Amino acid sequence: MDAFAIKIRKLREVYGYPQEYVAFQMGISQAAYSKKETGKTELSLMGLQQVSQLYNVPLIDLISLTWQDLVVNVVRKTNLPN
C-alpha cells in the first residue's frame, strides 16, 4: 500500500473521523476519498495540503515522517486518547 495512503488512513483513525467527513472537508466524494486511502489513486499537492490543514500537521511532516512517527506526533500535540 502507498505510504501516503497509510498515513491518511491512520490520521483519520486517530481523529475518529469517518471517511465521509474527510471527503466532505476535501470537497470530494466518499468513494473518491476511499480510493486515495487505499492507494488506488494518488493525492495531489492540493490534497496533501488539505489533509495537512485538516489534521493540523505540517506538510513537511506529512511528506517526510513515517506513519508511526506522524501518529505519535499528532497524539502528543493534540492530547488525543491513544
PDB file with one MODEL, atoms N, CA, C and O in Angstrom:
MODEL        1
ATOM      1  N   MET A   1       0.849  -1.186   0.000  1.00  0.00           N
ATOM      2  CA  MET A   1       0.000   0.000   0.000  1.00  0.00           C
ATOM      3  C   MET A   1       0.889   1.242   0.000  1.00  0.00           C
ATOM      4  O   MET A   1       1.969   1.248   0.591  1.00  0.00           O
ATOM      5  N   ASP A   2       0.431   2.259  -0.652  1.00  0.00           N
ATOM      6  CA  ASP A   2       1.125   3.546  -0.767  1.00  0.00           C
ATOM      7  C   ASP A   2       1.355   4.166   0.612  1.00  0.00           C
ATOM      8  O   ASP A   2       0.481   4.108   1.477  1.00  0.00           O
ATOM      9  N   ALA A   3       2.517   4.751   0.811  1.00  0.00           N
ATOM     10  CA  ALA A   3       2.864   5.354   2.109  1.00  0.00           C
ATOM     11  C   ALA A   3       1.894   6.464   2.491  1.00  0.00           C
ATOM     12  O   ALA A   3       1.501   6.560   3.654  1.00  0.00           O
ATOM     13  N   PHE A   4       1.498   7.310   1.533  1.00  0.00           N
ATOM     14  CA  PHE A   4       0.558   8.384   1.848  1.00  0.00           C
ATOM     15  C   PHE A   4      -0.811   7.822   2.179  1.00  0.00           C
ATOM     16  O   PHE A   4      -1.519   8.368   3.025  1.00  0.00           O
ATOM     17  N   ALA A   5      -1.189   6.737   1.521  1.00  0.00           N
ATOM     18  CA  ALA A   5      -2.480   6.113   1.794  1.00  0.00           C
ATOM     19  C   ALA A   5      -2.530   5.641   3.249  1.00  0.00           C
ATOM     20  O   ALA A   5      -3.530   5.844   3.939  1.00  0.00           O
ATOM     21  N   ILE A   6      -1.464   5.021   3.701  1.00  0.00           N
ATOM     22  CA  ILE A   6      -1.411   4.566   5.089  1.00  0.00           C
ATOM     23  C   ILE A   6      -1.473   5.758   6.041  1.00  0.00           C
ATOM     24  O   ILE A   6      -2.192   5.723   7.039  1.00  0.00           O
ATOM     25  N   LYS A   7      -0.727   6.797   5.735  1.00  0.00           N
ATOM     26  CA  LYS A   7      -0.686   7.977   6.604  1.00  0.00           C
ATOM     27  C   LYS A   7      -2.057   8.617   6.748  1.00  0.00           C
ATOM     28  O   LYS A   7      -2.472   8.953   7.857  1.00  0.00           O
ATOM     29  N   ILE A   8      -2.775   8.791   5.620  1.00  0.00           N
ATOM     30  CA  ILE A   8      -4.066   9.471   5.731  1.00  0.00           C
ATOM     31  C   ILE A   8      -5.103   8.576   6.412  1.00  0.00           C
ATOM     32  O   ILE A   8      -5.998   9.073   7.097  1.00  0.00           O
ATOM     33  N   ARG A   9      -4.987   7.272   6.228  1.00  0.00           N
ATOM     34  CA  ARG A   9      -5.906   6.368   6.930  1.00  0.00           C
ATOM     35  C   ARG A   9      -5.643   6.402   8.427  1.00  0.00           C
ATOM     36  O   ARG A   9      -6.577   6.486   9.224  1.00  0.00           O
ATOM     37  N   LYS A  10      -4.380   6.338   8.809  1.00  0.00           N
ATOM     38  CA  LYS A  10      -4.039   6.345  10.238  1.00  0.00           C
ATOM     39  C   LYS A  10      -4.434   7.669  10.895  1.00  0.00           C
ATOM     40  O   LYS A  10      -4.951   7.673  12.012  1.00  0.00           O
ATOM     41  N   LEU A  11      -4.196   8.786  10.213  1.00  0.00           N
ATOM     42  CA  LEU A  11      -4.595  10.077  10.774  1.00  0.00           C
ATOM     43  C   LEU A  11      -6.101  10.133  10.975  1.00  0.00           C
ATOM     44  O   LEU A  11      -6.577  10.602  12.009  1.00  0.00           O
ATOM     45  N   ARG A  12      -6.844   9.656   9.994  1.00  0.00           N
ATOM     46  CA  ARG A  12      -8.306   9.661  10.112  1.00  0.00           C
ATOM     47  C   ARG A  12      -8.748   8.790  11.285  1.00  0.00           C
ATOM     48  O   ARG A  12      -9.649   9.166  12.035  1.00  0.00           O
ATOM     49  N   GLU A  13      -8.124   7.646  11.443  1.00  0.00           N
ATOM     50  CA  GLU A  13      -8.473   6.743  12.541  1.00  0.00           C
ATOM     51  C   GLU A  13      -8.137   7.360  13.893  1.00  0.00           C
ATOM     52  O   GLU A  13      -8.913   7.229  14.839  1.00  0.00           O
ATOM     53  N   VAL A  14      -6.995   8.031  13.996  1.00  0.00           N
ATOM     54  CA  VAL A  14      -6.609   8.675  15.257  1.00  0.00           C
ATOM     55  C   VAL A  14      -7.652   9.722  15.668  1.00  0.00           C
ATOM     56  O   VAL A  14      -8.021   9.822  16.838  1.00  0.00           O
ATOM     57  N   TYR A  15      -8.107  10.478  14.708  1.00  0.00           N
ATOM     58  CA  TYR A  15      -9.099  11.521  14.988  1.00  0.00           C
ATOM     59  C   TYR A  15     -10.513  10.968  15.104  1.00  0.00           C
ATOM     60  O   TYR A  15     -11.410  11.664  15.579  1.00  0.00           O
ATOM     61  N   GLY A  16     -10.720   9.744  14.682  1.00  0.00           N
ATOM     62  CA  GLY A  16     -12.036   9.129  14.757  1.00  0.00           C
ATOM     63  C   GLY A  16     -13.029   9.663  13.736  1.00  0.00           C
ATOM     64  O   GLY A  16     -14.240   9.577  13.935  1.00  0.00           O
ATOM     65  N   TYR A  17     -12.511  10.214  12.641  1.00  0.00           N
ATOM     66  CA  TYR A  17     -13.375  10.761  11.600  1.00  0.00           C
ATOM     67  C   TYR A  17     -13.815   9.646  10.646  1.00  0.00           C
ATOM     68  O   TYR A  17     -13.016   8.778  10.294  1.00  0.00           O
ATOM     69  N   PRO A  18     -15.077   9.671  10.230  1.00  0.00           N
ATOM     70  CA  PRO A  18     -15.474   8.754   9.158  1.00  0.00           C
ATOM     71  C   PRO A  18     -14.949   9.256   7.814  1.00  0.00           C
ATOM     72  O   PRO A  18     -14.652  10.441   7.666  1.00  0.00           O
ATOM     73  N   GLN A  19     -14.838   8.377   6.859  1.00  0.00           N
ATOM     74  CA  GLN A  19     -14.371   8.775   5.533  1.00  0.00           C
ATOM     75  C   GLN A  19     -15.242   9.874   4.937  1.00  0.00           C
ATOM     76  O   GLN A  19     -14.741  10.763   4.247  1.00  0.00           O
ATOM     77  N   GLU A  20     -16.534   9.816   5.198  1.00  0.00           N
ATOM     78  CA  GLU A  20     -17.452  10.812   4.647  1.00  0.00           C
ATOM     79  C   GLU A  20     -17.085  12.222   5.099  1.00  0.00           C
ATOM     80  O   GLU A  20     -17.159  13.169   4.317  1.00  0.00           O
ATOM     81  N   TYR A  21     -16.690  12.357   6.355  1.00  0.00           N
ATOM     82  CA  TYR A  21     -16.338  13.670   6.897  1.00  0.00           C
ATOM     83  C   TYR A  21     -15.082  14.215   6.212  1.00  0.00           C
ATOM     84  O   TYR A  21     -15.048  15.371   5.790  1.00  0.00           O
ATOM     85  N   VAL A  22     -14.068  13.385   6.108  1.00  0.00           N
ATOM     86  CA  VAL A  22     -12.821  13.826   5.494  1.00  0.00           C
ATOM     87  C   VAL A  22     -13.056  14.164   4.024  1.00  0.00           C
ATOM     88  O   VAL A  22     -12.549  15.167   3.522  1.00  0.00           O
ATOM     89  N   ALA A  23     -13.819  13.331   3.346  1.00  0.00           N
ATOM     90  CA  ALA A  23     -14.127  13.591   1.939  1.00  0.00           C
ATOM     91  C   ALA A  23     -14.854  14.926   1.788  1.00  0.00           C
ATOM     92  O   ALA A  23     -14.535  15.707   0.892  1.00  0.00           O
ATOM     93  N   PHE A  24     -15.826  15.191   2.655  1.00  0.00           N
ATOM     94  CA  PHE A  24     -16.556  16.458   2.609  1.00  0.00           C
ATOM     95  C   PHE A  24     -15.605  17.636   2.809  1.00  0.00           C
ATOM     96  O   PHE A  24     -15.701  18.635   2.096  1.00  0.00           O
ATOM     97  N   GLN A  25     -14.700  17.530   3.761  1.00  0.00           N
ATOM     98  CA  GLN A  25     -13.746  18.598   4.035  1.00  0.00           C
ATOM     99  C   GLN A  25     -12.820  18.838   2.845  1.00  0.00           C
ATOM    100  O   GLN A  25     -12.353  19.956   2.629  1.00  0.00           O
ATOM    101  N   MET A  26     -12.559  17.785   2.079  1.00  0.00           N
ATOM    102  CA  MET A  26     -11.679  17.900   0.922  1.00  0.00           C
ATOM    103  C   MET A  26     -12.454  18.272  -0.346  1.00  0.00           C
ATOM    104  O   MET A  26     -11.855  18.575  -1.378  1.00  0.00           O
ATOM    105  N   GLY A  27     -13.772  18.247  -0.263  1.00  0.00           N
ATOM    106  CA  GLY A  27     -14.590  18.593  -1.422  1.00  0.00           C
ATOM    107  C   GLY A  27     -14.665  17.504  -2.478  1.00  0.00           C
ATOM    108  O   GLY A  27     -14.803  17.780  -3.669  1.00  0.00           O
ATOM    109  N   ILE A  28     -14.572  16.253  -2.018  1.00  0.00           N
ATOM    110  CA  ILE A  28     -14.657  15.121  -2.936  1.00  0.00           C
ATOM    111  C   ILE A  28     -15.666  14.120  -2.382  1.00  0.00           C
ATOM    112  O   ILE A  28     -16.110  14.246  -1.241  1.00  0.00           O
ATOM    113  N   SER A  29     -16.023  13.134  -3.187  1.00  0.00           N
ATOM    114  CA  SER A  29     -16.959  12.109  -2.737  1.00  0.00           C
ATOM    115  C   SER A  29     -16.259  11.129  -1.797  1.00  0.00           C
ATOM    116  O   SER A  29     -15.032  11.035  -1.772  1.00  0.00           O
ATOM    117  N   GLN A  30     -17.059  10.412  -1.035  1.00  0.00           N
ATOM    118  CA  GLN A  30     -16.505   9.400  -0.145  1.00  0.00           C
ATOM    119  C   GLN A  30     -15.803   8.321  -0.961  1.00  0.00           C
ATOM    120  O   GLN A  30     -14.756   7.819  -0.552  1.00  0.00           O
ATOM    121  N   ALA A  31     -16.371   7.960  -2.116  1.00  0.00           N
ATOM    122  CA  ALA A  31     -15.761   6.939  -2.974  1.00  0.00           C
ATOM    123  C   ALA A  31     -14.390   7.393  -3.482  1.00  0.00           C
ATOM    124  O   ALA A  31     -13.442   6.610  -3.515  1.00  0.00           O
ATOM    125  N   ALA A  32     -14.297   8.663  -3.875  1.00  0.00           N
ATOM    126  CA  ALA A  32     -13.012   9.198  -4.345  1.00  0.00           C
ATOM    127  C   ALA A  32     -11.993   9.210  -3.207  1.00  0.00           C
ATOM    128  O   ALA A  32     -10.824   8.881  -3.410  1.00  0.00           O
ATOM    129  N   TYR A  33     -12.442   9.591  -2.005  1.00  0.00           N
ATOM    130  CA  TYR A  33     -11.528   9.597  -0.858  1.00  0.00           C
ATOM    131  C   TYR A  33     -11.080   8.171  -0.528  1.00  0.00           C
ATOM    132  O   TYR A  33      -9.906   7.937  -0.241  1.00  0.00           O
ATOM    133  N   SER A  34     -12.003   7.235  -0.568  1.00  0.00           N
ATOM    134  CA  SER A  34     -11.668   5.845  -0.270  1.00  0.00           C
ATOM    135  C   SER A  34     -10.562   5.339  -1.189  1.00  0.00           C
ATOM    136  O   SER A  34      -9.673   4.612  -0.747  1.00  0.00           O
ATOM    137  N   LYS A  35     -10.612   5.715  -2.456  1.00  0.00           N
ATOM    138  CA  LYS A  35      -9.570   5.306  -3.401  1.00  0.00           C
ATOM    139  C   LYS A  35      -8.220   5.894  -3.029  1.00  0.00           C
ATOM    140  O   LYS A  35      -7.190   5.256  -3.242  1.00  0.00           O
ATOM    141  N   LYS A  36      -8.210   7.086  -2.482  1.00  0.00           N
ATOM    142  CA  LYS A  36      -6.955   7.706  -2.049  1.00  0.00           C
ATOM    143  C   LYS A  36      -6.417   6.982  -0.816  1.00  0.00           C
ATOM    144  O   LYS A  36      -5.211   6.774  -0.678  1.00  0.00           O
ATOM    145  N   GLU A  37      -7.332   6.604   0.075  1.00  0.00           N
ATOM    146  CA  GLU A  37      -6.925   5.951   1.311  1.00  0.00           C
ATOM    147  C   GLU A  37      -6.450   4.515   1.084  1.00  0.00           C
ATOM    148  O   GLU A  37      -5.686   3.978   1.886  1.00  0.00           O
ATOM    149  N   THR A  38      -6.896   3.905   0.010  1.00  0.00           N
ATOM    150  CA  THR A  38      -6.451   2.543  -0.299  1.00  0.00           C
ATOM    151  C   THR A  38      -5.296   2.524  -1.289  1.00  0.00           C
ATOM    152  O   THR A  38      -4.773   1.457  -1.607  1.00  0.00           O
ATOM    153  N   GLY A  39      -4.892   3.692  -1.781  1.00  0.00           N
ATOM    154  CA  GLY A  39      -3.769   3.781  -2.692  1.00  0.00           C
ATOM    155  C   GLY A  39      -4.127   3.544  -4.146  1.00  0.00           C
ATOM    156  O   GLY A  39      -3.235   3.445  -4.989  1.00  0.00           O
ATOM    157  N   LYS A  40      -5.420   3.452  -4.461  1.00  0.00           N
ATOM    158  CA  LYS A  40      -5.824   3.241  -5.860  1.00  0.00           C
ATOM    159  C   LYS A  40      -5.628   4.504  -6.689  1.00  0.00           C
ATOM    160  O   LYS A  40      -5.359   4.427  -7.888  1.00  0.00           O
ATOM    161  N   THR A  41      -5.762   5.668  -6.051  1.00  0.00           N
ATOM    162  CA  THR A  41      -5.432   6.936  -6.699  1.00  0.00           C
ATOM    163  C   THR A  41      -4.527   7.714  -5.757  1.00  0.00           C
ATOM    164  O   THR A  41      -4.534   7.487  -4.547  1.00  0.00           O
ATOM    165  N   GLU A  42      -3.753   8.628  -6.317  1.00  0.00           N
ATOM    166  CA  GLU A  42      -2.798   9.389  -5.515  1.00  0.00           C
ATOM    167  C   GLU A  42      -3.371  10.731  -5.086  1.00  0.00           C
ATOM    168  O   GLU A  42      -4.251  11.288  -5.743  1.00  0.00           O
ATOM    169  N   LEU A  43      -2.864  11.232  -3.992  1.00  0.00           N
ATOM    170  CA  LEU A  43      -3.214  12.572  -3.537  1.00  0.00           C
ATOM    171  C   LEU A  43      -2.461  13.605  -4.370  1.00  0.00           C
ATOM    172  O   LEU A  43      -1.265  13.458  -4.623  1.00  0.00           O
ATOM    173  N   SER A  44      -3.151  14.621  -4.781  1.00  0.00           N
ATOM    174  CA  SER A  44      -2.498  15.742  -5.458  1.00  0.00           C
ATOM    175  C   SER A  44      -1.816  16.604  -4.406  1.00  0.00           C
ATOM    176  O   SER A  44      -1.988  16.388  -3.207  1.00  0.00           O
ATOM    177  N   LEU A  45      -1.050  17.572  -4.858  1.00  0.00           N
ATOM    178  CA  LEU A  45      -0.440  18.512  -3.924  1.00  0.00           C
ATOM    179  C   LEU A  45      -1.518  19.239  -3.136  1.00  0.00           C
ATOM    180  O   LEU A  45      -1.376  19.452  -1.932  1.00  0.00           O
ATOM    181  N   MET A  46      -2.600  19.620  -3.814  1.00  0.00           N
ATOM    182  CA  MET A  46      -3.700  20.285  -3.115  1.00  0.00           C
ATOM    183  C   MET A  46      -4.324  19.350  -2.082  1.00  0.00           C
ATOM    184  O   MET A  46      -4.686  19.776  -0.985  1.00  0.00           O
ATOM    185  N   GLY A  47      -4.447  18.077  -2.440  1.00  0.00           N
ATOM    186  CA  GLY A  47      -4.982  17.096  -1.493  1.00  0.00           C
ATOM    187  C   GLY A  47      -4.095  16.943  -0.274  1.00  0.00           C
ATOM    188  O   GLY A  47      -4.588  16.838   0.849  1.00  0.00           O
ATOM    189  N   LEU A  48      -2.783  16.930  -0.489  1.00  0.00           N
ATOM    190  CA  LEU A  48      -1.846  16.861   0.639  1.00  0.00           C
ATOM    191  C   LEU A  48      -1.982  18.089   1.534  1.00  0.00           C
ATOM    192  O   LEU A  48      -1.947  17.978   2.759  1.00  0.00           O
ATOM    193  N   GLN A  49      -2.135  19.242   0.926  1.00  0.00           N
ATOM    194  CA  GLN A  49      -2.304  20.473   1.708  1.00  0.00           C
ATOM    195  C   GLN A  49      -3.610  20.430   2.507  1.00  0.00           C
ATOM    196  O   GLN A  49      -3.647  20.866   3.658  1.00  0.00           O
ATOM    197  N   GLN A  50      -4.665  19.913   1.907  1.00  0.00           N
ATOM    198  CA  GLN A  50      -5.942  19.830   2.612  1.00  0.00           C
ATOM    199  C   GLN A  50      -5.841  18.885   3.806  1.00  0.00           C
ATOM    200  O   GLN A  50      -6.349  19.190   4.885  1.00  0.00           O
ATOM    201  N   VAL A  51      -5.199  17.759   3.621  1.00  0.00           N
ATOM    202  CA  VAL A  51      -5.016  16.806   4.715  1.00  0.00           C
ATOM    203  C   VAL A  51      -4.166  17.442   5.807  1.00  0.00           C
ATOM    204  O   VAL A  51      -4.471  17.318   6.994  1.00  0.00           O
ATOM    205  N   SER A  52      -3.108  18.117   5.404  1.00  0.00           N
ATOM    206  CA  SER A  52      -2.230  18.805   6.351  1.00  0.00           C
ATOM    207  C   SER A  52      -3.013  19.802   7.203  1.00  0.00           C
ATOM    208  O   SER A  52      -2.832  19.862   8.419  1.00  0.00           O
ATOM    209  N   GLN A  53      -3.864  20.568   6.575  1.00  0.00           N
ATOM    210  CA  GLN A  53      -4.663  21.563   7.299  1.00  0.00           C
ATOM    211  C   GLN A  53      -5.722  20.903   8.178  1.00  0.00           C
ATOM    212  O   GLN A  53      -5.933  21.319   9.317  1.00  0.00           O
ATOM    213  N   LEU A  54      -6.385  19.881   7.653  1.00  0.00           N
ATOM    214  CA  LEU A  54      -7.444  19.211   8.407  1.00  0.00           C
ATOM    215  C   LEU A  54      -6.922  18.654   9.724  1.00  0.00           C
ATOM    216  O   LEU A  54      -7.582  18.768  10.757  1.00  0.00           O
ATOM    217  N   TYR A  55      -5.744  18.056   9.687  1.00  0.00           N
ATOM    218  CA  TYR A  55      -5.183  17.436  10.886  1.00  0.00           C
ATOM    219  C   TYR A  55      -4.160  18.316  11.590  1.00  0.00           C
ATOM    220  O   TYR A  55      -3.540  17.895  12.567  1.00  0.00           O
ATOM    221  N   ASN A  56      -3.983  19.535  11.097  1.00  0.00           N
ATOM    222  CA  ASN A  56      -3.041  20.487  11.699  1.00  0.00           C
ATOM    223  C   ASN A  56      -1.638  19.875  11.816  1.00  0.00           C
ATOM    224  O   ASN A  56      -0.990  19.927  12.862  1.00  0.00           O
ATOM    225  N   VAL A  57      -1.207  19.299  10.703  1.00  0.00           N
ATOM    226  CA  VAL A  57       0.102  18.657  10.613  1.00  0.00           C
ATOM    227  C   VAL A  57       0.918  19.416   9.575  1.00  0.00           C
ATOM    228  O   VAL A  57       0.430  19.649   8.469  1.00  0.00           O
ATOM    229  N   PRO A  58       2.143  19.807   9.901  1.00  0.00           N
ATOM    230  CA  PRO A  58       2.957  20.468   8.879  1.00  0.00           C
ATOM    231  C   PRO A  58       3.118  19.572   7.644  1.00  0.00           C
ATOM    232  O   PRO A  58       3.324  18.364   7.764  1.00  0.00           O
ATOM    233  N   LEU A  59       3.024  20.167   6.487  1.00  0.00           N
ATOM    234  CA  LEU A  59       3.130  19.429   5.238  1.00  0.00           C
ATOM    235  C   LEU A  59       4.439  18.642   5.164  1.00  0.00           C
ATOM    236  O   LEU A  59       4.457  17.515   4.669  1.00  0.00           O
ATOM    237  N   ILE A  60       5.511  19.219   5.645  1.00  0.00           N
ATOM    238  CA  ILE A  60       6.804  18.527   5.620  1.00  0.00           C
ATOM    239  C   ILE A  60       6.761  17.259   6.466  1.00  0.00           C
ATOM    240  O   ILE A  60       7.374  16.255   6.103  1.00  0.00           O
ATOM    241  N   ASP A  61       6.041  17.291   7.598  1.00  0.00           N
ATOM    242  CA  ASP A  61       5.891  16.091   8.425  1.00  0.00           C
ATOM    243  C   ASP A  61       5.068  15.036   7.696  1.00  0.00           C
ATOM    244  O   ASP A  61       5.401  13.851   7.729  1.00  0.00           O
ATOM    245  N   LEU A  62       4.004  15.462   7.042  1.00  0.00           N
ATOM    246  CA  LEU A  62       3.156  14.536   6.295  1.00  0.00           C
ATOM    247  C   LEU A  62       3.955  13.836   5.196  1.00  0.00           C
ATOM    248  O   LEU A  62       3.740  12.658   4.911  1.00  0.00           O
ATOM    249  N   ILE A  63       4.864  14.566   4.594  1.00  0.00           N
ATOM    250  CA  ILE A  63       5.657  14.012   3.500  1.00  0.00           C
ATOM    251  C   ILE A  63       6.816  13.161   4.007  1.00  0.00           C
ATOM    252  O   ILE A  63       7.073  12.084   3.468  1.00  0.00           O
ATOM    253  N   SER A  64       7.512  13.625   5.030  1.00  0.00           N
ATOM    254  CA  SER A  64       8.787  13.004   5.378  1.00  0.00           C
ATOM    255  C   SER A  64       8.735  11.968   6.503  1.00  0.00           C
ATOM    256  O   SER A  64       9.551  11.047   6.520  1.00  0.00           O
ATOM    257  N   LEU A  65       7.806  12.097   7.431  1.00  0.00           N
ATOM    258  CA  LEU A  65       7.782  11.165   8.564  1.00  0.00           C
ATOM    259  C   LEU A  65       7.138   9.840   8.187  1.00  0.00           C
ATOM    260  O   LEU A  65       6.298   9.771   7.290  1.00  0.00           O
ATOM    261  N   THR A  66       7.550   8.787   8.891  1.00  0.00           N
ATOM    262  CA  THR A  66       6.854   7.510   8.741  1.00  0.00           C
ATOM    263  C   THR A  66       5.465   7.669   9.349  1.00  0.00           C
ATOM    264  O   THR A  66       5.227   8.595  10.125  1.00  0.00           O
ATOM    265  N   TRP A  67       4.548   6.770   8.998  1.00  0.00           N
ATOM    266  CA  TRP A  67       3.203   6.912   9.552  1.00  0.00           C
ATOM    267  C   TRP A  67       3.234   6.748  11.069  1.00  0.00           C
ATOM    268  O   TRP A  67       2.437   7.373  11.769  1.00  0.00           O
ATOM    269  N   GLN A  68       4.136   5.924  11.584  1.00  0.00           N
ATOM    270  CA  GLN A  68       4.216   5.731  13.035  1.00  0.00           C
ATOM    271  C   GLN A  68       4.642   7.019  13.738  1.00  0.00           C
ATOM    272  O   GLN A  68       4.032   7.426  14.727  1.00  0.00           O
ATOM    273  N   ASP A  69       5.696   7.657  13.219  1.00  0.00           N
ATOM    274  CA  ASP A  69       6.177   8.899  13.825  1.00  0.00           C
ATOM    275  C   ASP A  69       5.149  10.015  13.675  1.00  0.00           C
ATOM    276  O   ASP A  69       4.987  10.838  14.576  1.00  0.00           O
ATOM    277  N   LEU A  70       4.465  10.045  12.555  1.00  0.00           N
ATOM    278  CA  LEU A  70       3.434  11.048  12.323  1.00  0.00           C
ATOM    279  C   LEU A  70       2.306  10.910  13.339  1.00  0.00           C
ATOM    280  O   LEU A  70       1.857  11.901  13.914  1.00  0.00           O
ATOM    281  N   VAL A  71       1.854   9.689  13.556  1.00  0.00           N
ATOM    282  CA  VAL A  71       0.775   9.449  14.521  1.00  0.00           C
ATOM    283  C   VAL A  71       1.222   9.804  15.936  1.00  0.00           C
ATOM    284  O   VAL A  71       0.459  10.405  16.692  1.00  0.00           O
ATOM    285  N   VAL A  72       2.446   9.440  16.300  1.00  0.00           N
ATOM    286  CA  VAL A  72       2.958   9.780  17.633  1.00  0.00           C
ATOM    287  C   VAL A  72       2.973  11.294  17.819  1.00  0.00           C
ATOM    288  O   VAL A  72       2.561  11.795  18.865  1.00  0.00           O
ATOM    289  N   ASN A  73       3.445  12.024  16.813  1.00  0.00           N
ATOM    290  CA  ASN A  73       3.478  13.491  16.901  1.00  0.00           C
ATOM    291  C   ASN A  73       2.084  14.071  17.064  1.00  0.00           C
ATOM    292  O   ASN A  73       1.878  14.980  17.869  1.00  0.00           O
ATOM    293  N   VAL A  74       1.126  13.554  16.306  1.00  0.00           N
ATOM    294  CA  VAL A  74      -0.242  14.054  16.376  1.00  0.00           C
ATOM    295  C   VAL A  74      -0.843  13.789  17.747  1.00  0.00           C
ATOM    296  O   VAL A  74      -1.471  14.671  18.332  1.00  0.00           O
ATOM    297  N   VAL A  75      -0.657  12.590  18.258  1.00  0.00           N
ATOM    298  CA  VAL A  75      -1.216  12.241  19.565  1.00  0.00           C
ATOM    299  C   VAL A  75      -0.591  13.096  20.658  1.00  0.00           C
ATOM    300  O   VAL A  75      -1.299  13.571  21.546  1.00  0.00           O
ATOM    301  N   ARG A  76       0.702  13.299  20.609  1.00  0.00           N
ATOM    302  CA  ARG A  76       1.375  14.134  21.611  1.00  0.00           C
ATOM    303  C   ARG A  76       0.888  15.577  21.553  1.00  0.00           C
ATOM    304  O   ARG A  76       0.646  16.200  22.587  1.00  0.00           O
ATOM    305  N   LYS A  77       0.747  16.103  20.340  1.00  0.00           N
ATOM    306  CA  LYS A  77       0.387  17.510  20.149  1.00  0.00           C
ATOM    307  C   LYS A  77      -1.071  17.784  20.527  1.00  0.00           C
ATOM    308  O   LYS A  77      -1.382  18.845  21.068  1.00  0.00           O
ATOM    309  N   THR A  78      -1.943  16.853  20.252  1.00  0.00           N
ATOM    310  CA  THR A  78      -3.373  17.095  20.445  1.00  0.00           C
ATOM    311  C   THR A  78      -3.920  16.477  21.717  1.00  0.00           C
ATOM    312  O   THR A  78      -5.074  16.715  22.074  1.00  0.00           O
ATOM    313  N   ASN A  79      -3.111  15.688  22.403  1.00  0.00           N
ATOM    314  CA  ASN A  79      -3.564  15.008  23.611  1.00  0.00           C
ATOM    315  C   ASN A  79      -4.769  14.127  23.351  1.00  0.00           C
ATOM    316  O   ASN A  79      -5.664  14.019  24.189  1.00  0.00           O
ATOM    317  N   LEU A  80      -4.790  13.491  22.172  1.00  0.00           N
ATOM    318  CA  LEU A  80      -5.868  12.572  21.853  1.00  0.00           C
ATOM    319  C   LEU A  80      -5.664  11.295  22.651  1.00  0.00           C
ATOM    320  O   LEU A  80      -4.529  10.934  22.962  1.00  0.00           O
ATOM    321  N   PRO A  81      -6.758  10.604  22.987  1.00  0.00           N
ATOM    322  CA  PRO A  81      -6.578   9.323  23.686  1.00  0.00           C
ATOM    323  C   PRO A  81      -5.936   8.303  22.756  1.00  0.00           C
ATOM    324  O   PRO A  81      -6.263   8.244  21.571  1.00  0.00           O
ATOM    325  N   ASN A  82      -5.026   7.503  23.291  1.00  0.00           N
ATOM    326  CA  ASN A  82      -4.374   6.507  22.449  1.00  0.00           C
ATOM    327  C   ASN A  82      -4.862   5.143  22.706  1.00  0.00           C
ATOM    328  O   ASN A  82      -4.404   4.194  22.070  1.00  0.00           O
TER     329      ASN A  82
ENDMDL
END
